[in-house]
Amino acid sequence: RVAGLQLADREPFPGRNGKGIHRESDSDEEQFGKVHVTKITFFTIFLPIFPASCRKSPTFRSEILVMAEELKIATGSKEERYSLLYEQMKALLADEVDEVARMANAAAMIHFTFGFFWTGFYRVKGDELVLGPFQGPLACMRIRYGRGVCGTAWKEAKTLVVPDVEQFPGHIACSSLSRSEIVVPVWRDEVIIGVLDIDSQELSTFDEVDQQWLEKIIAII
């Protein structure tokens, strides 16, 4: 295992197009320290079949093999879930320099850990927030500066926790199923480059615990 990832160094299964594609979906529980966790393996993708001598090459292993991500989810308190999530995310993103790739996996990890209704990023483009990587149903693609919860969080340069979106002035209803929301600005060199937006179908889902941990997570994205 490397940075929480499992190397796929077994023989590939021949795919329909000869590329050797193998998909797997698995979920099980194990003991992680004193915290029970659920491990989810999403998928493994193998490249075309190569000679064994080639597959054993360090260059091949480090640059060609596609790895399967395993997300461990604590079954305890909210703090325990965030703590384990944070450590895994820090390891996963350590060597990735692409901003979109980092946001994409961060959104997926948060979303699957807590089962939120919508989890994603909006990126600053001029005077608008433009939809970025996300998990969940279709979303608004552009939000103006100062509009809605996302635009207001950008304008006020602070995290906004909204217990009831219906009570937020100027709320943009991308989905009528969203009931509560938290928006965290994403900073880079003291400039806001985007926001993390999370929606829940329940009222009052988010509190100071979510704010504290999500701001900590944003700092490593």
C-alpha positions in Angstrom: 0.0 0.0 0.0 1.2 3.5 -0.8 -0.4 6.5 0.8 -3.6 4.6 1.5 -3.8 3.2 -2.0 -3.6 -0.5 -3.1 -1.3 -1.3 -6.0 -3.0 -3.4 -8.6 -0.1 -5.8 -9.4 -2.1 -9.0 -10.0 -2.8 -10.4 -13.4 -5.4 -8.3 -15.3 -8.6 -9.9 -16.6 -8.9 -9.6 -20.3 -11.6 -7.0 -21.2 -13.9 -6.9 -24.1 -11.5 -4.7 -26.0 -8.4 -6.6 -24.8 -7.3 -3.9 -22.4 -7.7 -6.0 -19.4 -10.3 -4.1 -17.3 -11.4 -5.3 -13.9 -13.9 -3.6 -11.8 -14.8 -4.5 -8.2 -17.1 -3.1 -5.5 -16.5 -4.2 -2.0 -17.4 -3.0 1.5 -16.3 -4.5 4.8 -15.6 -3.4 8.3 -12.3 -3.6 10.3 -10.8 -2.2 13.5 -8.7 0.9 12.9 -7.0 1.7 16.2 -10.0 2.1 18.6 -12.3 3.2 15.8 -14.4 0.9 13.8 -14.2 1.7 10.1 -15.9 0.7 6.9 -13.6 0.2 3.9 -15.0 0.8 0.5 -13.0 -0.2 -2.6 -14.4 1.7 -5.6 -12.7 0.2 -8.7 -9.4 -1.0 -10.2 -8.5 -0.3 -13.8 -5.7 -2.3 -15.5 -3.8 -1.3 -18.6 -3.1 -3.7 -21.5 -1.3 -6.9 -20.5 2.4 -6.4 -20.3 5.2 -9.0 -19.8 5.9 -9.9 -16.2 9.4 -8.4 -16.5 7.9 -5.1 -17.6 5.3 -5.1 -14.8 8.1 -5.6 -12.2 9.9 -2.4 -13.3 9.9 0.4 -10.7 9.1 2.8 -13.5 6.1 0.8 -14.6 4.8 0.4 -11.1 5.1 4.1 -10.2 4.0 5.7 -13.5 1.7 3.2 -15.4 -0.2 1.2 -12.8 -3.6 2.6 -11.9 -4.4 2.2 -8.3 -7.7 1.6 -6.5 -8.6 4.0 -3.8 -9.9 2.6 -0.5 -11.8 5.0 1.7 -12.1 4.0 5.3 -15.1 5.4 7.1 -15.3 5.6 10.9 -18.6 4.5 12.4 -18.3 6.5 15.6 -18.9 10.2 16.3 -18.8 13.0 13.7 -15.4 14.1 15.1 -14.0 10.5 14.6 -15.3 10.4 11.0 -13.7 13.8 10.2 -10.4 12.8 11.9 -10.0 9.6 9.9 -11.2 11.4 6.7 -8.6 14.2 7.2 -5.7 11.8 7.7 -6.6 9.8 4.6 -7.1 12.9 2.5 -3.8 14.3 3.6 -2.0 11.1 2.4 -4.0 10.9 -0.8 -3.4 14.5 -1.9 0.2 14.7 -0.8 1.8 14.2 -4.2 -1.0 15.6 -6.5 -0.4 19.1 -7.8 -3.4 19.5 -10.1 -6.1 21.6 -8.4 -9.1 20.0 -10.1 -7.9 16.5 -9.3 -7.4 17.4 -5.7 -10.9 19.0 -5.5 -12.5 16.0 -7.2 -11.2 13.4 -4.8 -11.8 15.7 -1.8 -15.4 16.1 -2.8 -15.8 12.3 -3.3 -14.2 11.5 0.1 -16.4 13.9 2.0 -19.5 12.9 0.2 -19.1 9.1 0.7 -18.0 9.6 4.3 -21.1 11.5 5.4 -23.7 10.7 2.7 -24.5 14.4 2.1 -27.1 15.4 -0.5 -24.6 17.4 -2.6 -20.9 18.0 -2.1 -18.7 20.0 -4.5 -16.7 23.0 -5.4 -17.3 26.2 -7.3 -14.2 28.0 -8.7 -13.7 31.7 -9.1 -13.8 32.9 -12.7 -13.9 36.6 -13.0 -17.0 37.9 -11.1 -18.6 34.5 -11.0 -18.3 31.1 -9.3 -18.2 28.4 -11.9 -19.2 24.8 -11.1 -16.3 22.5 -10.4 -15.9 18.9 -9.3 -18.8 17.6 -7.3 -20.8 14.6 -6.1 -24.6 14.6 -6.2 -27.5 15.7 -8.5 -27.2 18.4 -11.2 -26.3 21.8 -9.9 -26.3 25.5 -10.8 -23.4 26.1 -13.2 -22.7 29.8 -12.4 -23.3 31.9 -9.3 -22.6 35.6 -9.3 -20.5 37.3 -6.7 -22.5 38.1 -3.5 -25.5 36.0 -4.6 -26.9 33.0 -2.6 -25.0 31.3 0.1 -22.0 30.5 -2.1 -21.7 34.0 -3.5 -22.2 35.6 -0.1 -19.5 33.4 1.5 -17.1 34.5 -1.2 -18.0 38.2 -0.7 -17.8 38.0 3.1 -14.7 35.8 2.9 -15.9 33.5 5.7 -17.6 30.2 6.2 -21.4 30.3 6.3 -23.4 27.7 8.2 -27.1 27.8 7.2 -29.5 25.7 9.3 -32.5 26.5 7.0 -31.8 27.6 3.5 -35.4 28.9 3.2 -34.5 31.6 5.7 -31.4 32.8 4.0 -31.9 36.0 2.1 -31.4 35.6 -1.7 -31.0 31.8 -1.4 -30.5 30.2 -4.9 -32.5 27.0 -5.0 -30.5 24.7 -7.2 -32.6 21.9 -5.8 -35.8 22.1 -3.8 -34.6 19.1 -1.8 -31.8 21.0 -0.1 -32.7 22.1 3.4 -29.5 23.2 5.1 -26.0 24.1 3.8 -22.4 25.0 4.7 -20.1 26.9 2.4 -16.3 27.2 3.1 -14.1 29.5 1.1 -11.0 28.0 -0.6 -7.9 30.1 -0.1 -4.7 30.3 -2.0 -2.0 32.8 -1.2 -4.6 34.9 0.8 -6.9 35.0 -2.2 -10.2 33.1 -2.5 -10.1 30.8 -5.5 -13.3 29.0 -4.9 -15.7 27.6 -2.3 -16.6 24.2 -1.0 -20.4 23.8 -0.9 -22.2 21.0 0.9 -26.0 20.6 1.1 -28.2 18.4 3.2 -31.8 17.2 2.9 -32.2 17.7 6.6 -32.5 20.9 8.6 -29.7 22.0 10.9 -27.2 19.4 9.7 -24.1 21.5 10.0 -22.5 23.0 13.1 -19.2 24.3 14.5 -17.7 20.7 14.3 -18.3 20.6 10.5 -17.0 24.2 10.2 -13.8 23.4 12.1 -13.0 20.2 10.2 -14.0 21.4 6.8 -11.8 24.5 7.2 -8.9 22.2 8.2 -9.6 20.0 5.2 -9.7 23.0 2.8 -6.3 24.1 4.1 -4.7 20.9 2.5 -6.6 21.0 -0.8 
